[in-house]
Amino acid sequence: MRTLVIVNPAAGTTRMHSSRQRRSTAGMGRHATARAACARLGLDADVAVTERPGHARELAQRARDARADLVLVWGGDGTINEVASALAFSPTPLAIVPGGSGNGLARGLGIPLDPDAAFAVAMNGHERWIDAGDIDGRLFFNVAGVGFDARVAQAFNRGARRGLPLYIWTSLLEAIRYEPAKYRVTGCGGPSSAAPAAVLLDDAPALLVAVANGAQYGSGARIAPAARFDDGRLNVVIIEPRSVLRALVESHHLFDGTIERMRGCTTRAVREVTLSSDQPMLAHVDGEPFRAGTTLRVLVREQALVVRC
């Protein structure tokens, strides 16, 4: 079996971009662990360590071009997105060893968080085709969106440390100064683009507009409990706040699977959705923020990726 293992040493609870020595040490540690796991499972694999943002995508693209039998990525949701985007619409399967702070996609797919157990799934698991979302040409496999969650992702990704407690603290800090923007959201859930679109939000403030292929952001925070990876639909979740801090007080609904009970919450399963605002939007794909224009078109790409889980 021709297998490539891609290891991101910066993923996890601590950012290591501030220290080359720390990044190198972590890379060597995960590299050795990955090689040992592959040897134990009888998997003949090349192991590569990422050196910069975008490197994982380049490595995965080369593996795809070489018709690799399997690409395994050990990292967080951002690294997984890079690799999955390179492998999308090809027969090369993706396997995941969760190494981030949230691990939303891996958790949603039922992949163990323990590295040894995840390596075993990569070797012996079954293959499953899942959908992807396409947001103006950027693929996502778990959750994308605009608004408060994108702002928090931007602030969180700039920090030196990771983990759920810091994510909650970052959310609280951002909530103090966040001003919800106005959006117009239209969605189409029919079997074709000719089906009539429904207005889900009509030029009104929203705390966030999430478009989910999977159920959770990560760490058990389920933004779209009804979302399924392979149903040919994306789940739009709109939260219209009376206040940002009040919405955070009610954020327990994220963790107990009752987001629809949150006041001001609208959910809808769609095949396509258009988001527009009177100002450029800050968006994210699988937790990685980017600057967008005043209009975003999001649509589902059915059976876009084969995963080992």
C-alpha positions in Angstrom: 0.0 0.0 0.0 1.4 3.4 -1.0 0.6 5.6 2.0 1.6 9.1 2.9 1.3 10.3 6.5 1.2 14.1 6.9 2.0 15.4 10.4 1.3 19.0 11.6 3.5 19.6 14.6 1.8 22.9 15.4 -1.7 21.5 15.9 -3.0 20.9 19.4 -3.2 22.9 22.5 -0.1 25.1 21.9 0.8 27.1 18.8 4.5 26.6 17.9 5.0 29.1 15.1 6.8 31.4 17.6 9.6 29.0 18.1 11.3 27.0 15.3 13.1 24.8 17.9 9.8 23.9 19.6 8.1 23.2 16.3 11.0 21.0 15.2 11.0 19.1 18.5 7.2 18.5 18.2 7.6 17.5 14.6 10.3 14.9 15.4 8.2 13.5 18.2 5.1 13.1 16.1 7.2 11.8 13.2 8.7 9.1 15.3 5.3 8.2 16.8 3.7 8.0 13.4 6.5 5.8 12.0 6.3 3.5 15.0 2.5 3.2 14.7 2.8 2.4 11.0 5.4 -0.2 11.6 3.3 -1.8 14.4 0.4 -2.0 12.0 2.5 -3.3 9.1 1.8 -0.1 7.1 4.6 0.9 4.7 4.3 4.6 4.7 6.2 7.8 4.0 5.9 10.4 6.8 6.2 14.1 6.1 6.1 17.0 8.6 4.5 20.3 7.5 6.7 23.3 7.6 4.3 26.2 6.9 0.6 27.0 6.1 -0.4 25.4 2.8 2.3 22.8 2.9 -0.1 20.0 3.8 -2.2 20.8 0.7 0.9 20.6 -1.5 2.0 17.2 0.0 -1.5 15.8 -0.4 -1.7 17.1 -4.0 1.5 15.3 -4.9 0.2 12.1 -3.3 -3.0 12.4 -5.3 -1.1 12.9 -8.5 1.0 9.8 -7.7 -2.2 7.8 -7.1 -1.5 7.0 -3.5 -3.6 4.3 -1.9 -4.1 6.4 1.3 -3.3 9.8 2.7 -3.3 10.0 6.5 -3.2 13.4 8.2 -2.3 14.0 11.9 -3.5 17.5 12.7 -6.4 19.8 13.5 -9.4 20.9 11.4 -7.4 23.5 9.4 -4.7 21.0 8.3 -7.4 18.4 7.6 -9.2 20.9 5.4 -6.0 21.5 3.4 -5.5 17.8 2.8 -9.1 17.0 2.1 -9.4 19.9 -0.4 -6.5 18.4 -2.3 -7.9 14.9 -2.3 -11.5 15.9 -3.1 -13.2 14.4 -6.2 -10.5 11.7 -6.4 -10.5 8.0 -5.3 -7.6 8.6 -2.9 -9.1 8.0 0.7 -8.3 10.3 3.6 -7.6 9.0 7.1 -7.4 11.2 10.2 -5.5 11.1 13.4 -7.1 14.0 15.5 -4.4 16.4 16.7 -6.2 19.7 17.1 -8.0 21.5 19.9 -11.5 20.9 18.6 -11.3 18.0 16.1 -14.9 18.7 14.8 -14.7 16.5 11.7 -13.0 13.6 13.4 -15.5 13.6 16.3 -18.4 13.8 13.8 -17.0 10.8 11.9 -16.5 8.8 15.1 -12.7 8.6 14.8 -11.0 8.0 18.2 -9.1 10.8 19.7 -6.3 8.5 20.9 -3.6 8.4 18.3 -2.9 4.7 18.4 -6.6 3.9 18.1 -6.9 6.4 15.2 -4.0 4.8 13.4 -5.7 1.4 13.8 -8.9 2.9 12.2 -6.8 4.3 9.4 -5.5 0.8 8.7 -8.7 -1.3 9.3 -11.6 1.1 9.1 -14.2 1.2 6.3 -14.4 3.7 3.5 -17.2 6.2 3.4 -18.0 8.9 0.8 -19.0 12.2 2.4 -20.3 15.5 1.0 -18.5 18.8 1.0 -19.6 22.4 1.1 -18.4 24.9 -1.5 -18.3 28.6 -0.4 -17.2 30.7 -3.3 -14.8 28.0 -4.5 -13.4 27.1 -1.0 -14.3 23.6 0.1 -15.2 22.8 3.7 -16.1 19.4 5.1 -17.4 20.3 8.5 -18.7 23.9 9.2 -18.3 27.2 7.5 -20.0 30.6 8.2 -19.9 34.3 8.8 -20.3 36.5 11.9 -19.3 35.9 15.5 -17.8 32.4 15.1 -15.6 33.7 12.3 -14.5 36.6 14.5 -13.7 34.2 17.3 -11.8 31.9 15.0 -9.7 34.8 13.8 -8.8 35.9 17.3 -8.3 32.3 18.5 -6.0 31.5 15.6 -3.8 34.4 16.4 -3.2 33.2 19.9 -0.2 31.3 21.2 -2.2 28.7 23.1 -5.2 26.5 22.2 -7.8 24.4 23.9 -11.5 24.7 24.8 -11.0 26.9 27.9 -9.1 29.5 25.9 -11.8 29.3 23.1 -14.5 30.1 25.7 -12.4 33.0 27.1 -11.7 34.3 23.6 -15.5 34.2 22.9 -16.2 36.2 26.0 -13.7 38.8 25.1 -15.0 39.2 21.6 -18.6 39.3 22.8 -17.9 42.5 24.7 -17.0 44.4 21.5 -18.8 42.5 18.8 -21.5 44.4 16.8 -23.7 42.0 14.7 -23.9 42.9 11.1 -27.1 42.7 8.9 -27.4 39.8 6.4 -29.8 38.6 3.8 -29.9 34.9 3.6 -31.8 32.9 1.0 -31.7 29.1 0.7 -32.9 26.5 -1.7 -33.6 22.9 -0.5 -35.0 21.5 -3.7 -33.5 18.8 -5.9 -32.3 21.4 -8.5 -31.1 24.9 -8.8 -34.5 25.8 -10.5 -36.4 25.2 -7.3 -37.6 28.4 -5.6 -35.5 30.0 -3.0 -36.8 30.8 0.5 -35.8 34.0 2.4 -34.4 32.9 5.7 -33.2 36.3 6.9 -34.2 39.6 5.3 -31.6 42.3 5.9 -31.6 41.8 9.7 -28.9 41.5 12.3 -27.5 38.1 13.0 -25.0 37.0 15.6 -23.8 34.3 13.1 -24.9 32.4 10.1 -23.4 28.9 10.1 -23.6 26.4 7.2 -22.9 22.9 8.4 -22.0 19.7 6.7 -21.2 18.1 10.0 -23.0 18.5 13.4 -20.4 20.2 15.5 -17.7 22.8 15.7 -15.6 20.5 17.9 -15.2 19.7 21.6 -18.9 18.6 21.7 -20.3 22.0 20.6 -23.1 20.9 18.2 -24.1 23.8 16.1 -26.3 21.6 13.8 -27.3 18.4 15.5 -29.4 17.2 12.5 -26.6 17.6 10.0 -25.3 14.5 8.2 -22.2 14.2 6.2 -23.8 12.2 3.3 -27.3 13.4 2.9 -26.8 15.8 0.0 -27.8 18.8 2.2 -26.2 21.5 4.2 -27.8 22.8 7.4 -28.1 26.6 7.8 -28.2 27.9 11.3 -29.0 31.5 11.9 -28.8 33.1 15.4 -30.5 36.5 15.8 -29.4 37.8 19.2 -31.1 40.2 21.5 -27.5 40.7 22.8 -24.3 38.8 22.2 -23.7 38.2 25.9 -27.2 36.8 26.3 -26.5 34.4 23.4 -23.4 33.3 25.2 -25.4 32.7 28.4 -27.7 30.4 26.4 -24.7 28.6 24.7 -25.3 25.5 26.8 -27.7 24.6 24.0 -24.6 24.0 21.8 -23.5 21.3 24.1 -26.7 19.5 24.9 -27.9 19.2 21.3 -30.8 21.7 21.7 -29.6 24.6 19.6 -33.1 24.9 18.1 -34.5 25.9 21.5 -32.2 28.9 21.6 -34.1 32.1 21.3 -33.7 33.7 17.8 -32.4 30.5 16.2 -33.5 29.4 12.8 -32.4 26.2 11.1 -33.0 24.9 7.6 -31.6 22.0 5.4 -30.6 23.4 2.0 -28.7 22.4 -1.1 -27.7 26.0 -1.8 -27.6 29.2 0.2 -26.7 32.8 -0.6 -25.5 35.2 2.1 -25.2 38.9 1.4 -24.4 42.0 3.5 -23.9 45.7 2.9 -20.3 45.4 4.0 -17.4 42.9 3.3 -17.8 39.8 5.5 -15.4 37.9 7.7 -16.0 34.2 7.0 -14.4 30.9 7.9 -14.1 27.4 6.5 -13.5 24.6 9.1 -12.3 27.2 11.6 -9.9 29.0 9.2 -10.9 32.7 8.8 -10.8 34.6 5.5 -12.0 37.9 4.2 -14.9 37.8 1.8 -16.9 40.3 -0.3 -20.5 41.4 0.2 -22.0 38.2 -1.3 -21.2 34.5 -0.7 -22.8 31.6 -2.5 -22.6 28.2 -0.7 -23.6 24.9 -2.2 -23.3 21.2 -1.4 -20.9 19.0 -3.4 -22.3 15.5 -3.0 -19.9 12.5 -2.4 -16.9 14.7 -2.7 -14.4 12.9 -0.4 -13.8 9.3 0.6 -12.7 8.9 4.2 -11.5 6.0 6.3 -13.4 5.8 9.5 
